[in-house]
Structures are given as C-alpha cells and as structure tokens.
Amino acid sequence: MENNIFTLSVEQSKAIALRLQEKIMEGLREDKKEIACFPTYINPGKDFEGKVLALDWGGTNFRASIVEFKKGEKPLILESLKQPLSCKETAGFRQEDLSNAMTGLIVQLKQLDETVTHIGYCFSYPAESTLNGDAILDRWTKEIDIPDMPKKLVGDPLLAYLNNQEGMKNQFKVIKVVNDTIACLFAGLAQPGYDSYIGLIVGTGTNMAALIHRNQIEKLNRDYTGGDLIPINLESGNLKPQYSEKEYLTNVDEQVDKHSNDPGRQLFEKGMSGGYIGSVFRHTFPGVDIEPNFDGEKLNYMINFPAIYKDEYVATAKQIFTRSAQLVAASLAGLTLVLTAYENKDNYKTSIRNICLAADGSLFWSKDKNGKDYHVLVREHLETLLQSFGLGHIHFHFNNLDEANLVGSAIAALS
C-alpha cells in the first residue's frame, strides 16, 4: 500500500492509554462497564504438594495436563495432551458436547491416578468469578458461540460430568476456573522480587490481568476474606474507541467488526489479536482472492517469507503487525497508569519500579526474521509511552514462562 493507513502515533497511543485507564477505574467501581474488571476470588498460595489436573481451553485447542508440585521445587508438568477444539463451525454444539470432547482427552492421561482430586481450568473468556473459585460465563468472544452456557457456571457442570463417567478412576472434589490472564499472573507470581505483576495474553485474543489493592475495588464482594491484593481479570480487549479518536481504527477495522459474530464488541481486540489481524489483512484487499481462514499465524508467515508474496502484501502485513504491537504497548501503559495512581493512597504505600510481565500467546512471542520481533516492538513503544507519561523510572521485565496457563491454573486449583 502506498499509504500506511495503520500508522499509530505516540499521541494516539497516549490517548488510548488514558482512555483505558479511565475505563479500568470505572470497571473497578461498578459492574457491567466497558472494561469489566472481574475480581478473581482466589488467593494464590505457595509451597503446594501433590498432583493436579490442569485444563486449558482458549478456543482453538484444548489441553489436558498433570502438574505435580513438590515443596521447594518448581512445578513439573508430568504429561500434557492437546487436540483441536474450536467448535466454531459445528452446528448445534452444546455444553454437554464440550464436556464430552474434553473428557475424551482427559481419560487418555496416563498420569491421571486416584490421587488427583483437584482441577484447575484455564478458561479464556469473560467470566465472573464466584467465591468458591468457579466462574459464571458472561459472554463468548473470539467467534465462539455455545448457546446454553452464558450466564451459567463453567466449572461445576464439567466436574459433575467427569465424576459421572463410567470407568473414571477419580472422584474430583474441587474445580477452580481462571481466565488465561489470571493463570499467567499466578505463574508470574512464582518469580519473586518485583514490585507489581501483570498477566498478558496476545494470541487468538488479547487481555490483561493485574493485582489491585482491595481498597480500590469498590464493587468487591465484602464476604471475600482473601488477601489485600486481588487478582483482577480486566477483559481489556473490549475497549471501544471514542469516535473523536477513531483514527487508530480504520474503515478496514469497521469491516472486520461488521463481519464478526459480535459487532460492536471487542473492538480493541479485533485491531490487534491473532484471531483478527488476518481478517484485517483480508479486508484491506477487498475483491482479492485471499483464503478465508487467513489468520495471524499466516500473516506472520508472510512477514518471515516475503519472497513468495507480492511486495504490497508483505508491506501491509508488516504495518498491521506493527500496529498490533503498538496497541498492546498502549494497553500496558494504560494499566501502568492505574497501578501507579494507587501509590501512597489509603495507607497503601508502595513504589513501583520493576514490573513482571508474565506474557503468553503465540502472537506476542512471534518472530520477524527480517525485522524486529513482536515483543521487541511492544517494548520499544511502551518505553516511549512511559517516558512521555513521566514514568521512565518504571522497567518492565518480559517473562516468557513455560506453560504459564497450565501452571497458573494448577496453582489456582490448590489455592
């Protein structure tokens, strides 16, 4: 393309960060806001012992694993199995079908013995945590739609289904359901020495989680007796642009949204996540025969192997790739503004200088063999934004944790 319609200026990024800060603060005060800010009523512990069944479903693949904890040692994944499970194009797919598909993989685990009684379930959709560690699905995202599940418990029906299967050696006692960003956050907490922690997902979808002091969460269920720092699943991908600031979302993005199954929602996510940036590319070239399942992974492939594609396509793919990273940086800057705004307030004194970013997702750690890797683009733009906000003293430490979703959900199960 002769003109880069996906250019994102520093001033636009700052406007995004400030808007996200505003919407996070609203979400911490009240329910049903643009940025949902779901508290997770699980106080992550440590020094566990035993084995846990850890599950991870993000919309494309389902994973079932056995994670073992021994005091004084890092958690060990004894076994892990994976199978495709999207259900996007399966007519009439119901909750029972989902449980059945998951069970079919779980029973293949050779390390699943009678000692495994706790389940940690990483469920990567907007869901409201309950006081017992389960969650109620708010709504579907990422083009998933199983109609009999919204507004109902996620974990308990799966627990009951597993316990009612003939031949199942286990009788599971506990299931804890956490968002993937919360799982990343919990896995990050195993890395001591930081002033603050953020969980980030940039894969099929995108979202963030952080620890927020309970005094700053006006809507917190006062019956919760956990610690002072509450894990918050932000659901930040639902940020909507103000129309006066809409330049960072183009008419191409409008077409992506229009042709999605949830128009008007997840606009921020649709501009940056791996599940949508391929669609951004396709709608940039209307009338051109581009495969309908062209996604973020294939866009990244085009960047890495440019010789087999038109120069115009490669240039556009790089532009979309770069804007995505810059949008992620803007979201991290916005969350940092929230965290630092709480310093020295309400007898909560802290000084945030080092933040552990526990990041997961295929897009975030994707490579560009002919340029800068995605996470490098994020870091560079984030550092520029922090400097512009007068927060240049804050340093982010990007941690690519092994199997963060599985480890974090297993920690939740035993907490």
C-alpha positions in Angstrom: 0.0 0.0 0.0 1.3 3.5 -0.9 0.0 5.0 2.3 0.2 3.3 5.7 -3.4 3.6 7.0 -2.3 1.6 10.1 0.2 4.2 11.3 -0.2 4.8 15.1 1.3 8.0 16.5 2.6 8.4 20.1 -0.2 10.9 20.7 -2.8 8.4 19.6 -1.2 5.7 21.8 -1.3 8.1 24.8 -5.0 8.8 24.1 -5.7 5.0 24.1 -3.7 4.5 27.3 -5.6 7.3 29.1 -9.0 6.0 27.9 -8.1 2.6 29.1 -7.1 4.0 32.5 -10.4 5.8 32.8 -12.4 2.7 31.8 -10.5 0.4 34.2 -11.3 2.8 37.1 -14.9 2.7 36.1 -14.9 -1.1 36.0 -13.4 -1.3 39.5 -16.2 0.8 40.8 -19.2 -0.8 39.2 -20.3 -4.0 37.3 -21.3 -4.1 33.7 -18.9 -1.5 32.5 -16.9 -1.4 29.2 -13.9 -2.8 30.9 -15.4 -5.5 33.1 -12.7 -5.8 35.8 -13.8 -9.2 37.1 -12.3 -9.9 40.6 -11.0 -13.4 40.9 -11.8 -14.8 44.4 -8.7 -17.0 44.7 -5.8 -16.1 46.9 -2.8 -17.7 45.2 -0.7 -19.7 47.6 2.6 -21.4 47.5 4.5 -24.5 48.9 2.0 -26.9 47.5 2.3 -30.7 47.3 0.5 -33.1 45.1 -0.8 -33.6 41.5 -3.4 -31.5 39.7 -5.4 -32.0 36.6 -4.8 -28.7 34.6 -7.0 -27.9 31.7 -6.6 -25.1 29.1 -9.2 -24.1 26.5 -8.7 -20.9 24.5 -10.9 -21.5 21.5 -8.6 -23.3 19.1 -7.0 -26.1 21.0 -7.8 -27.9 24.3 -5.0 -29.2 26.5 -5.2 -31.6 29.4 -2.2 -32.0 31.7 -1.0 -33.4 35.0 1.1 -30.9 37.0 3.0 -32.0 40.1 4.1 -29.8 43.0 6.8 -30.6 45.5 7.9 -28.3 48.3 10.8 -26.2 47.4 10.8 -27.2 43.7 9.4 -25.7 40.6 6.1 -27.2 39.4 6.6 -30.1 36.9 4.3 -30.9 34.0 4.3 -34.7 34.1 2.2 -35.2 31.0 0.3 -33.0 28.5 -2.0 -33.8 25.7 -3.6 -31.5 23.1 -6.3 -31.7 20.5 -8.1 -29.2 18.2 -11.3 -28.0 19.8 -12.8 -24.8 18.2 -16.5 -25.8 17.8 -16.8 -22.6 15.7 -18.3 -24.4 12.7 -20.1 -27.2 14.5 -23.8 -26.7 14.2 -25.8 -27.4 17.4 -22.7 -27.7 19.7 -23.8 -27.6 23.3 -22.2 -27.6 26.7 -22.5 -31.4 27.0 -20.7 -31.8 23.7 -17.9 -29.6 25.0 -17.6 -31.7 28.2 -17.7 -34.9 26.2 -14.9 -33.7 23.9 -12.8 -32.6 26.9 -13.4 -35.9 28.7 -12.2 -37.9 25.7 -8.8 -36.3 26.0 -8.6 -36.3 29.8 -9.1 -40.1 30.1 -6.1 -40.6 27.9 -3.7 -39.1 30.5 -1.5 -41.9 31.8 -0.5 -39.9 34.9 -4.2 -39.4 36.0 -4.4 -41.6 39.1 -6.6 -41.7 42.2 -4.6 -39.1 44.0 -5.7 -36.4 41.6 -8.7 -34.7 43.1 -8.3 -31.1 42.1 -8.8 -29.5 38.7 -7.5 -26.1 37.5 -9.4 -24.9 34.4 -7.9 -22.1 32.4 -11.0 -20.7 30.6 -10.2 -17.9 28.2 -13.5 -16.0 28.0 -15.2 -13.2 30.0 -16.4 -14.9 33.2 -17.3 -13.6 36.6 -15.5 -15.4 39.5 -17.6 -16.9 42.3 -16.5 -17.0 46.0 -15.8 -20.8 45.7 -13.4 -20.3 42.8 -15.8 -21.3 40.0 -16.9 -18.8 37.3 -20.0 -17.7 35.5 -19.6 -17.2 31.8 -20.6 -13.6 30.9 -20.4 -13.9 27.1 -18.5 -15.5 24.3 -15.7 -13.9 22.3 -13.3 -15.0 19.5 -16.2 -16.1 17.3 -17.2 -18.9 19.8 -20.9 -19.4 20.5 -22.2 -22.3 22.6 -25.7 -21.0 23.3 -26.6 -22.9 26.5 -23.5 -21.7 28.5 -23.7 -17.9 29.0 -24.8 -16.8 32.5 -24.1 -20.2 33.9 -21.3 -21.9 35.9 -18.4 -23.1 33.9 -16.6 -25.5 36.2 -19.3 -27.3 38.2 -21.0 -28.9 35.2 -17.7 -30.2 33.9 -16.8 -31.6 37.4 -20.2 -33.4 37.6 -19.8 -34.7 34.0 -16.4 -36.2 34.8 -17.5 -37.7 38.1 -20.4 -39.4 36.3 -18.3 -41.2 33.7 -18.2 -44.9 33.9 -14.7 -46.2 34.4 -13.3 -42.8 35.7 -11.0 -43.8 38.5 -11.0 -40.4 40.0 -13.6 -38.6 42.1 -12.8 -35.0 41.7 -13.5 -32.7 44.7 -12.6 -29.2 43.6 -12.5 -27.3 40.3 -11.2 -23.7 40.1 -11.8 -21.7 36.9 -9.5 -18.9 36.0 -9.0 -16.7 32.9 -5.8 -17.2 31.0 -4.5 -13.8 32.0 -5.1 -14.7 35.7 -3.3 -18.0 35.1 -0.3 -16.1 33.6 -0.4 -13.7 36.6 -0.3 -16.6 39.0 2.5 -18.2 37.2 4.4 -14.9 37.2 4.0 -14.6 41.0 6.4 -17.6 41.3 9.1 -15.2 40.1 9.8 -13.2 43.3 11.3 -9.7 43.7 9.1 -7.5 41.6 7.0 -4.5 42.8 4.0 -5.4 40.7 2.8 -8.2 38.3 0.8 -8.2 35.1 -0.6 -11.2 33.2 -0.9 -10.6 29.4 -2.3 -12.7 26.6 -1.7 -11.8 23.0 -2.7 -14.9 21.0 -6.1 -15.7 19.4 -7.5 -13.0 21.7 -5.9 -10.4 24.0 -6.5 -9.5 27.6 -4.7 -8.4 30.8 -4.8 -9.1 34.5 -3.2 -7.5 37.5 -3.1 -7.4 41.3 -5.2 -4.5 42.6 -5.5 -3.5 46.3 -8.9 -4.4 47.7 -9.5 -0.8 49.0 -9.5 0.4 45.4 -12.2 -2.1 44.2 -15.5 -0.5 45.3 -17.6 -3.4 43.9 -15.6 -6.1 45.6 -17.7 -8.8 47.4 -17.1 -7.9 51.0 -17.7 -11.5 52.0 -14.3 -12.4 50.4 -11.7 -12.9 53.2 -8.6 -13.3 51.0 -5.6 -11.1 50.9 -5.2 -7.4 50.3 -4.1 -7.8 46.6 -7.0 -9.1 44.5 -6.4 -10.7 41.1 -8.4 -8.7 38.5 -9.3 -10.1 35.1 -9.7 -6.8 33.2 -11.2 -8.0 29.9 -9.3 -5.2 28.3 -10.0 -6.3 24.7 -13.4 -4.8 24.9 -12.1 -1.2 24.9 -14.1 0.9 22.5 -12.6 3.9 20.7 -14.2 7.3 21.2 -15.3 8.5 17.8 -13.3 11.7 18.1 -10.2 9.5 18.5 -11.1 6.9 15.9 -8.2 7.4 13.6 -6.4 4.4 15.1 -9.2 2.2 13.9 -9.8 2.5 10.2 -12.7 1.7 7.9 -11.0 -1.6 7.4 -11.4 -2.4 11.1 -15.1 -1.4 10.7 -15.5 -4.1 8.1 -13.8 -6.7 10.3 -16.2 -5.8 13.1 -19.2 -5.8 10.8 -18.5 -9.3 9.6 -17.8 -10.7 13.1 -20.4 -12.6 15.1 -20.4 -9.8 17.8 -20.4 -6.4 16.1 -19.7 -3.5 18.4 -17.8 -5.6 20.9 -14.1 -6.4 21.4 -13.1 -3.6 19.1 -9.6 -3.2 20.7 -9.1 -7.0 20.4 -10.2 -7.0 16.8 -7.5 -4.5 15.9 -4.6 -6.4 17.4 -5.1 -10.1 18.3 -4.1 -13.1 16.2 -7.7 -14.2 15.7 -8.5 -11.0 13.9 -5.4 -9.4 12.3 -5.6 -11.9 9.4 -9.1 -10.6 8.8 -7.8 -7.0 8.9 -5.4 -8.0 6.1 -8.1 -9.7 4.0 -10.4 -6.6 4.3 -7.6 -4.4 3.3 -7.7 -6.0 -0.2 -11.4 -6.4 -0.9 -12.1 -8.4 -4.1 -8.8 -10.2 -3.9 -9.0 -13.9 -3.5 -7.4 -14.4 -0.1 -8.2 -17.6 1.8 -11.0 -17.1 4.3 -9.1 -18.6 7.2 -6.1 -16.3 6.8 -5.1 -15.6 10.4 -2.4 -14.0 12.5 -0.1 -17.1 12.1 -0.3 -16.9 8.3 0.2 -13.1 8.4 3.4 -13.8 10.4 4.5 -16.4 7.9 4.1 -13.8 5.1 6.4 -11.5 7.0 9.0 -14.1 7.5 9.0 -15.5 4.0 8.4 -12.4 1.9 9.9 -13.7 -1.4 6.8 -15.8 -2.2 4.3 -12.9 -1.8 3.6 -9.6 -3.5 5.6 -6.7 -2.1 2.4 -4.8 -1.3 1.1 -7.7 0.7 4.3 -8.0 2.7 4.4 -4.3 3.5 0.8 -4.3 4.6 1.3 -7.4 6.8 4.2 -5.6 8.5 2.1 -2.5 9.1 -0.7 -4.5 10.7 1.8 -6.5 12.7 3.5 -3.3 14.0 0.2 -1.5 14.8 -0.9 -4.6 16.8 2.3 -4.4 18.9 1.8 -0.7 19.5 -1.8 -1.2 20.6 -0.5 -3.8 23.1 2.1 -1.3 24.4 -0.7 1.4 24.8 -2.8 -1.1 26.8 0.2 -1.8 29.1 0.8 1.9 29.5 -2.8 2.4 30.5 -2.7 -0.3 33.1 0.6 1.1 34.5 -1.2 4.5 34.9 -3.8 2.7 37.0 -1.3 0.8 39.2 0.8 3.9 39.8 -2.2 6.1 40.6 -2.7 3.9 43.7 0.7 4.6 45.1 0.7 6.1 48.6 -3.1 6.1 48.9 -5.3 4.8 51.6 -2.3 3.6 53.7 -1.2 1.5 50.8 2.4 2.7 50.3 4.5 1.2 47.5 6.9 2.4 44.9 6.5 0.6 41.6 9.8 0.5 39.6 10.0 -3.1 38.4 7.0 -4.9 36.9 7.0 -8.6 36.0 5.0 -9.0 32.7 4.0 -12.7 32.5 3.2 -12.9 28.8 1.8 -15.7 26.8 0.3 -16.1 23.4 1.7 -17.1 20.0 1.5 -13.6 18.6 3.3 -11.9 21.5 6.4 -14.2 21.1 6.2 -14.3 17.3 9.4 -13.6 15.2 10.2 -11.4 12.3 13.3 -12.8 10.6 13.6 -9.6 8.5 12.9 -7.0 11.2 12.0 -6.7 14.9 10.2 -9.4 16.8 6.8 -8.6 18.1 7.7 -8.3 21.8 10.6 -6.0 20.8 8.2 -3.7 19.0 6.0 -3.8 22.2 8.9 -2.9 24.5 10.2 -0.1 22.3 6.8 1.6 22.0 6.0 1.0 25.7 9.2 2.6 26.8 8.4 5.7 24.7 5.0 5.9 26.2 6.2 5.6 29.8 8.7 8.3 29.2 6.0 10.6 27.8 3.9 10.0 30.9 6.8 10.8 33.2 7.1 7.1 34.2 10.5 6.4 32.7 11.7 5.1 36.0 9.5 2.0 35.6 11.0 -1.0 34.0 9.1 -3.9 32.5 10.6 -7.4 32.7 9.1 -9.6 29.9 8.9 -13.2 31.1 8.1 -16.0 28.7 7.1 -18.6 31.3 6.9 -22.2 30.3 3.3 -23.4 30.1 2.0 -20.4 32.1 -1.6 -21.3 31.6 -1.2 -24.8 32.9 1.0 -23.9 35.8 -1.2 -20.9 36.8 -4.4 -22.9 36.7 -2.8 -25.7 38.7 -1.8 -23.1 41.4 -5.4 -21.9 41.4 -6.7 -25.4 42.0 -4.6 -25.8 45.2 -5.1 -22.3 46.5 
